[in-house]
């Protein structure tokens, strides 16, 4: 429900959230109804959609695909109703909007639609919702929202700055997805499909064309693989490899939550403390920061204490299956199983093993309110374990890939921070375009 504290009502309309009443506006504030119109989407049940290439949007963003469009792109889609957050999405292509969302159309030729997208995304929609059981954003309420409206040339300049940062962030995300896919392909080739073993077993001929991204292997690495198989409880496995329980291979520990009523555990804390929520929005299995920090006294109240950088985190409930390697010392709450890396199974070996065997992990979970896997159910899971030398060779092979992922993530965080700093100053006119453009170019060049 909209609250008076979320925005300020003026004689002219609703003051834009995210700006101080002391803001010195260089641009005029106009009602959003003067520059844009919100249009209702059209109801369509998921069962009525015919799968195609047209994205379907609802209140929280894309919710499916269809074979025909409701509106030609590009466009801005704004959430309309629901208890959850209302999304603000941009779509370059033709799209369909269902009846839980709006799509925006300009009311003037002096509006750059992408400028409106960045503006709406910054101001947000949730604080404008009204109602209790199914809160919604009314067009009348949104129409009263005051928004800065610079000349269209300035709008386009602002768009060019913010879009350049967003494009680089998106490029980094795609690069990381490719790097991660390559690491997973190598793991699957070596430790699931046993390609190097089969390649040697048939004389190095029939498998030469398979998984070409992983071949040819250096002779020293190829020698680490056997050329025969043996029987095991997991079926045929390479000769000389072992099947052991996870708990015999890596040390796995849980965490806890220091009393939130004791200020000495939290106030002024600088130590990272993770919950599964910190992993929920990660684009790559790497964690660089946490939403909350604790003090040393707080960390001492957790049985596992501060875990070393490189620890692999597996969310054990709400839900089961989030994975991330911590890049810094970290403490965890009770929603994790944390695995400390060692020379028998490195963090990146265990990360990929968990992914390939997530169905096994999930089948060990139990619970009525929500599924949870306990450490006592996790530790007995049998896992395939190659030689230490081969684990080391795999880790050496994928380390540069994950190092680049970390580098890209850190760069994206820097660019996101710059974007979030520049945008409100550009929207108000506090910061002229030329210095913002210079700062953006410097950041993108590195």
C-alpha positions as CSV (number, residue, x, y, z in Angstrom):
1,X,0.0,0.0,0.0
2,X,1.3,3.4,-0.8
3,X,2.4,5.3,2.3
4,X,2.6,9.1,2.7
5,X,6.3,8.7,3.7
6,X,7.1,7.1,0.4
7,X,6.5,10.3,-1.6
8,X,5.5,13.9,-1.0
9,X,2.2,15.2,-2.3
10,X,2.4,18.7,-3.6
11,X,-0.2,21.0,-5.2
12,X,1.2,20.0,-8.6
13,X,1.4,16.2,-8.0
14,X,3.4,13.5,-6.4
15,X,7.1,14.4,-5.8
16,X,9.4,11.8,-7.4
17,X,10.8,9.3,-5.0
18,X,14.6,9.1,-4.7
19,X,15.0,12.9,-4.8
20,X,15.3,15.3,-1.9
21,X,12.8,18.1,-1.6
22,X,15.9,20.3,-1.5
23,X,16.9,19.2,-5.0
24,X,17.6,22.1,-7.3
25,X,16.0,21.0,-10.5
26,X,17.5,22.3,-13.7
27,X,14.6,20.7,-15.7
28,X,10.9,21.3,-15.3
29,X,8.9,18.8,-13.3
30,X,5.8,17.8,-15.2
31,X,3.1,15.2,-14.5
32,X,3.8,11.9,-16.1
33,X,0.5,12.1,-17.9
34,X,1.8,14.9,-20.0
35,X,4.6,12.8,-21.5
36,X,3.4,9.2,-21.4
37,X,0.3,7.1,-21.3
38,X,-0.1,3.8,-19.6
39,X,-2.0,1.2,-21.6
40,X,-3.6,-2.0,-20.2
41,X,-2.2,-5.3,-21.3
42,X,-4.5,-8.1,-22.6
43,X,-5.4,-11.2,-20.6
44,X,-4.0,-14.5,-21.9
45,X,-3.7,-17.7,-19.8
46,X,-0.4,-19.5,-19.9
47,X,-2.2,-22.5,-21.4
48,X,-3.4,-20.4,-24.3
49,X,0.1,-19.3,-25.4
50,X,1.6,-20.8,-28.5
51,X,5.3,-21.0,-28.0
52,X,7.2,-18.7,-30.3
53,X,9.7,-15.9,-30.3
54,X,7.6,-13.1,-28.8
55,X,8.2,-12.4,-25.1
56,X,5.2,-12.2,-22.8
57,X,5.4,-9.8,-19.9
58,X,3.5,-9.6,-16.6
59,X,3.7,-7.6,-13.4
60,X,7.3,-8.8,-12.5
61,X,8.8,-9.0,-15.9
62,X,8.9,-11.7,-18.7
63,X,6.7,-14.7,-17.9
64,X,6.8,-16.7,-21.1
65,X,6.7,-16.7,-24.9
66,X,4.0,-16.5,-27.6
67,X,3.8,-16.6,-31.4
68,X,2.2,-13.3,-31.9
69,X,2.6,-9.8,-30.4
70,X,0.3,-7.3,-28.8
71,X,2.5,-4.3,-29.4
72,X,5.4,-3.5,-31.7
73,X,8.7,-2.8,-30.1
74,X,10.6,-1.1,-28.7
75,X,8.6,-0.6,-25.6
76,X,8.5,-0.1,-21.8
77,X,6.5,-2.5,-19.7
78,X,5.5,-1.5,-16.1
79,X,4.0,-3.9,-13.5
80,X,0.4,-3.1,-12.4
81,X,-0.6,-5.4,-9.6
82,X,0.5,-8.0,-7.1
83,X,2.2,-8.3,-3.7
84,X,5.6,-8.7,-5.2
85,X,7.8,-6.0,-6.8
86,X,6.5,-4.3,-9.9
87,X,8.9,-4.6,-12.7
88,X,10.0,-1.9,-15.2
89,X,11.3,-3.6,-18.3
90,X,12.6,-2.5,-21.7
91,X,12.0,-4.7,-24.8
92,X,13.6,-3.9,-28.1
93,X,11.4,-6.3,-30.1
94,X,7.7,-6.8,-30.5
95,X,6.0,-8.1,-27.3
96,X,2.8,-9.2,-25.5
97,X,1.7,-7.7,-22.2
98,X,-0.9,-9.5,-20.1
99,X,-3.4,-7.8,-17.9
100,X,-1.2,-7.6,-14.8
101,X,1.0,-5.0,-16.5
102,X,0.9,-1.8,-18.6
103,X,2.9,-0.8,-21.6
104,X,3.8,2.9,-22.1
105,X,3.4,5.0,-25.1
106,X,4.7,8.6,-25.6
107,X,2.2,11.5,-25.4
108,X,4.7,13.8,-27.1
109,X,7.3,13.7,-29.8
110,X,9.6,15.4,-27.3
111,X,10.0,12.2,-25.2
112,X,12.7,9.6,-25.8
113,X,11.0,6.4,-24.6
114,X,14.2,4.9,-23.3
115,X,14.8,8.0,-21.1
116,X,11.3,7.3,-19.6
117,X,12.4,3.7,-19.0
118,X,15.5,4.8,-17.0
119,X,13.5,7.4,-15.2
120,X,10.7,5.0,-14.2
121,X,13.2,2.3,-13.2
122,X,15.0,4.7,-10.9
123,X,11.9,6.2,-9.3
124,X,10.3,2.7,-8.9
125,X,6.6,1.7,-8.8
126,X,6.1,-0.2,-5.6
127,X,5.6,2.8,-3.3
128,X,2.7,4.0,-5.6
129,X,0.6,0.8,-5.2
130,X,-2.6,0.9,-3.2
131,X,-4.8,-1.8,-1.7
132,X,-4.1,-4.7,0.7
133,X,-5.2,-8.1,-0.7
134,X,-4.0,-7.4,-4.2
135,X,-2.3,-4.0,-4.3
136,X,-2.1,-2.3,-7.6
137,X,-0.8,0.7,-9.4
138,X,-3.6,2.9,-10.8
139,X,-3.1,4.9,-13.9
140,X,-4.5,8.0,-12.1
141,X,-1.9,7.7,-9.3
142,X,0.9,7.3,-11.9
143,X,-0.5,10.2,-13.9
144,X,0.0,12.5,-10.9
145,X,3.7,11.5,-10.5
146,X,6.0,14.5,-11.2
147,X,9.0,13.7,-13.4
148,X,11.9,15.7,-14.7
149,X,11.5,16.6,-18.4
150,X,14.7,17.9,-20.0
151,X,14.9,18.8,-23.7
152,X,14.9,15.7,-25.9
153,X,18.6,16.2,-26.9
154,X,19.5,16.0,-23.3
155,X,17.3,13.0,-22.8
156,X,19.2,11.2,-25.6
157,X,22.5,12.2,-24.1
158,X,21.5,10.8,-20.7
159,X,20.3,7.6,-22.5
160,X,23.6,7.2,-24.3
161,X,25.6,7.5,-21.1
162,X,23.5,5.0,-19.1
163,X,23.0,2.6,-22.0
164,X,26.8,2.5,-22.5
165,X,27.2,1.3,-18.9
166,X,24.3,-1.1,-19.1
167,X,25.6,-2.6,-22.4
168,X,29.0,-3.2,-20.9
169,X,27.5,-4.8,-17.8
170,X,25.4,-7.0,-20.1
171,X,28.4,-7.9,-22.2
172,X,30.3,-9.0,-19.1
173,X,27.3,-11.1,-18.0
174,X,27.3,-12.9,-21.4
175,X,31.0,-13.4,-21.3
176,X,30.7,-14.9,-17.9
177,X,28.0,-17.2,-19.0
178,X,30.2,-18.4,-21.9
179,X,33.2,-18.9,-19.5
180,X,31.1,-20.8,-17.0
181,X,29.7,-23.0,-19.8
182,X,33.2,-23.9,-20.9
183,X,34.2,-24.9,-17.4
184,X,31.1,-27.0,-17.0
185,X,31.8,-28.6,-20.4
186,X,35.3,-29.5,-19.4
187,X,34.1,-31.1,-16.2
188,X,31.4,-33.1,-17.9
189,X,33.8,-34.2,-20.6
190,X,36.4,-35.4,-18.1
191,X,34.4,-36.6,-15.1
192,X,30.9,-37.5,-16.4
193,X,31.3,-38.7,-20.0
194,X,35.0,-39.8,-19.5
195,X,35.9,-38.7,-23.0
196,X,39.7,-38.8,-22.5
197,X,39.4,-42.4,-21.1
198,X,37.2,-43.5,-24.1
199,X,39.5,-41.6,-26.5
200,X,42.5,-43.7,-25.3
201,X,40.5,-46.9,-25.0
202,X,39.6,-46.8,-28.7
203,X,43.0,-45.8,-29.8
204,X,42.3,-42.1,-30.0
205,X,40.3,-42.2,-33.2
206,X,36.5,-42.3,-32.7
207,X,36.4,-39.6,-30.0
208,X,38.7,-37.2,-31.7
209,X,35.9,-35.1,-33.0
210,X,33.8,-35.1,-29.8
211,X,33.8,-32.2,-27.4
212,X,36.4,-30.5,-29.6
213,X,36.6,-27.5,-27.2
214,X,38.3,-29.8,-24.7
215,X,40.7,-31.5,-27.1
216,X,43.5,-32.0,-27.8
217,X,44.7,-32.4,-24.2
218,X,48.4,-31.8,-23.5
219,X,50.2,-35.2,-23.3
220,X,51.1,-34.7,-19.7
221,X,47.4,-34.2,-18.8
222,X,46.2,-37.1,-21.0
223,X,48.6,-39.4,-19.2
224,X,46.7,-38.8,-16.0
225,X,43.7,-40.5,-17.4
226,X,43.5,-44.3,-17.5
227,X,42.5,-46.2,-20.7
228,X,40.2,-48.8,-19.1
229,X,37.1,-48.9,-16.9
230,X,36.2,-50.7,-13.7
231,X,32.9,-51.6,-12.0
232,X,31.7,-49.5,-9.0
233,X,28.5,-48.8,-7.1
234,X,28.0,-45.8,-9.5
235,X,28.5,-48.1,-12.6
236,X,31.4,-48.2,-14.9
237,X,34.1,-45.7,-13.9
238,X,37.7,-45.1,-15.0
239,X,40.2,-47.6,-13.5
240,X,41.9,-46.4,-10.4
241,X,39.3,-43.8,-9.5
242,X,37.4,-44.1,-6.3
243,X,33.9,-43.7,-5.0
244,X,33.8,-42.1,-1.6
245,X,31.2,-40.3,0.5
246,X,31.2,-36.5,0.2
247,X,31.8,-36.2,3.9
248,X,35.0,-38.2,3.5
249,X,36.3,-36.0,0.8
250,X,35.6,-32.4,2.0
251,X,34.8,-30.9,5.4
252,X,31.2,-29.6,5.3
253,X,29.9,-27.3,8.0
254,X,26.8,-25.2,8.7
255,X,26.3,-21.8,10.1
256,X,24.1,-19.8,12.4
257,X,22.5,-16.4,13.2
258,X,23.8,-14.4,16.2
259,X,21.1,-12.8,18.2
260,X,19.7,-9.8,16.3
261,X,18.7,-8.3,19.6
262,X,22.4,-7.8,20.7
263,X,23.9,-4.7,19.0
264,X,27.4,-5.9,19.7
265,X,27.0,-8.7,17.2
266,X,25.8,-6.4,14.3
267,X,26.3,-2.7,14.8
268,X,29.4,-1.5,13.0
269,X,30.1,-5.0,11.7
270,X,32.5,-5.3,8.8
271,X,32.7,-9.1,8.4
272,X,30.6,-10.7,5.6
273,X,27.7,-12.8,6.7
274,X,25.6,-14.6,4.1
275,X,22.1,-16.0,3.8
276,X,20.7,-17.9,0.8
277,X,19.1,-14.6,-0.3
278,X,22.6,-13.3,-1.1
279,X,23.0,-16.0,-3.7
280,X,19.5,-15.7,-5.2
281,X,20.3,-13.0,-7.6
282,X,23.8,-14.0,-8.6
283,X,24.5,-14.2,-12.4
284,X,27.6,-16.3,-11.8
285,X,28.5,-18.8,-9.0
286,X,30.7,-16.2,-7.3
287,X,29.9,-14.1,-4.2
288,X,31.7,-10.8,-3.7
289,X,29.6,-9.2,-1.1
290,X,26.8,-9.8,1.4
291,X,23.7,-7.8,2.4
292,X,24.6,-7.8,6.1
293,X,27.8,-7.6,8.0
294,X,28.6,-8.8,11.5
295,X,31.2,-8.0,14.1
296,X,34.0,-10.3,15.4
297,X,31.9,-10.9,18.5
298,X,29.0,-12.0,16.2
299,X,31.2,-14.3,14.2
300,X,32.5,-15.9,17.4
301,X,28.9,-16.9,18.1
302,X,28.7,-19.1,15.0
303,X,30.2,-22.6,15.4
304,X,31.9,-22.5,12.0
305,X,33.2,-19.0,12.6
306,X,34.7,-17.2,9.6
307,X,35.2,-19.5,6.7
308,X,38.2,-18.9,4.4
309,X,38.1,-17.3,0.9
310,X,37.5,-20.1,-1.6
311,X,34.8,-21.8,0.5
312,X,32.0,-23.3,-1.6
313,X,28.5,-22.4,-0.4
314,X,25.5,-24.6,-1.1
315,X,22.1,-23.4,0.1
316,X,20.5,-26.2,2.0
317,X,17.0,-24.7,2.3
318,X,14.7,-22.0,0.9
319,X,15.6,-23.2,-1.6
320,X,18.1,-26.1,-1.9
321,X,20.7,-25.6,-4.6
322,X,22.1,-22.1,-4.8
323,X,25.9,-22.4,-5.3
324,X,28.7,-19.8,-5.0
325,X,32.4,-19.7,-4.2
326,X,33.2,-17.0,-1.7
327,X,35.9,-14.6,-2.8
328,X,36.5,-13.4,0.8
329,X,36.4,-14.7,4.3
330,X,32.7,-15.2,5.1
331,X,30.4,-16.4,7.9
332,X,27.0,-18.1,7.0
333,X,23.6,-18.6,8.6
334,X,21.9,-21.9,9.1
335,X,20.7,-22.0,5.5
336,X,23.9,-23.4,4.1
337,X,26.2,-26.3,3.8
338,X,29.7,-24.9,3.3
339,X,32.5,-27.0,1.8
340,X,36.1,-26.1,2.5
341,X,38.4,-26.8,-0.4
342,X,41.4,-29.1,-0.2
343,X,43.9,-30.9,-2.5
344,X,41.5,-33.9,-2.9
345,X,38.6,-31.9,-4.2
346,X,39.1,-28.2,-5.1
347,X,36.3,-25.7,-4.8
348,X,35.8,-25.6,-8.6
349,X,35.7,-29.4,-8.8
350,X,33.1,-29.5,-6.0
351,X,31.1,-26.6,-7.6
352,X,30.8,-28.5,-10.9
353,X,30.2,-31.9,-9.1
354,X,27.3,-30.4,-7.1
355,X,25.8,-29.0,-10.3
356,X,26.0,-32.3,-12.2
357,X,24.6,-34.1,-9.2
358,X,22.0,-31.6,-8.0
359,X,19.2,-34.1,-8.6
360,X,20.9,-36.4,-6.1
361,X,21.3,-33.7,-3.5
362,X,17.6,-32.6,-4.0
363,X,16.4,-36.1,-3.6
364,X,18.1,-36.3,-0.2
365,X,16.2,-33.2,1.0
366,X,13.1,-33.5,3.2
367,X,10.6,-31.3,5.0
368,X,6.9,-30.3,5.0
369,X,7.0,-26.5,5.1
370,X,10.0,-26.3,2.8
371,X,12.6,-28.8,1.5
372,X,15.9,-28.9,3.4
373,X,18.9,-31.1,3.2
374,X,20.8,-31.7,6.4
375,X,24.5,-32.2,6.7
376,X,23.8,-35.7,7.9
377,X,22.0,-36.5,4.7
378,X,24.5,-34.6,2.5
379,X,27.7,-36.2,3.8
380,X,26.9,-39.8,2.9
381,X,26.2,-39.0,-0.8
382,X,28.6,-41.1,-2.9
383,X,30.8,-39.2,-5.3
384,X,33.3,-40.1,-7.9
385,X,36.8,-39.1,-7.0
386,X,39.7,-39.1,-9.6
387,X,43.3,-38.9,-8.5
388,X,44.7,-35.8,-6.8
389,X,46.8,-35.1,-9.8
390,X,43.8,-35.0,-12.1
391,X,41.8,-32.8,-9.8
392,X,44.8,-30.4,-9.8
393,X,45.0,-30.5,-13.6
394,X,41.3,-29.7,-13.9
395,X,41.6,-26.9,-11.4
396,X,44.6,-25.4,-13.2
397,X,42.6,-25.7,-16.5
398,X,39.5,-23.8,-15.2
399,X,41.1,-21.4,-12.7
400,X,41.8,-18.8,-15.5
401,X,38.2,-19.0,-16.6
402,X,36.8,-18.3,-13.1
403,X,39.5,-15.6,-12.5
404,X,38.1,-13.8,-15.6
405,X,34.6,-14.2,-14.3
406,X,35.6,-12.6,-11.0
407,X,37.3,-9.8,-12.9
408,X,34.2,-9.2,-15.0
409,X,32.0,-9.2,-12.0
410,X,34.1,-6.7,-10.2
411,X,34.1,-4.4,-13.2
412,X,30.4,-4.7,-13.5
413,X,30.0,-3.7,-9.8
414,X,32.1,-0.6,-10.4
415,X,30.1,0.3,-13.5
416,X,26.8,-0.3,-11.7
417,X,27.9,2.0,-8.9
418,X,28.9,4.7,-11.4
419,X,25.6,4.4,-13.2
420,X,23.6,4.6,-9.9
421,X,25.6,7.6,-8.9
422,X,25.3,9.5,-12.2
423,X,21.7,8.8,-13.0
424,X,19.9,10.8,-10.3
425,X,22.3,13.7,-10.9
426,X,21.7,13.6,-14.6
427,X,17.9,13.4,-14.2
428,X,17.8,16.4,-12.0
429,X,20.3,18.4,-14.1
430,X,22.7,18.7,-11.1
431,X,25.5,17.1,-13.2
432,X,25.8,18.4,-16.8
433,X,26.2,15.8,-19.5
434,X,29.8,16.5,-20.6
435,X,31.5,15.5,-17.3
436,X,29.2,12.5,-16.9
437,X,30.2,11.4,-20.4
438,X,33.9,11.8,-19.6
439,X,33.5,9.8,-16.4
440,X,31.7,7.0,-18.3
441,X,34.3,6.9,-21.1
442,X,37.1,6.7,-18.5
443,X,35.3,3.9,-16.7
444,X,34.7,1.9,-19.8
445,X,38.3,2.3,-21.0
446,X,39.4,1.0,-17.7
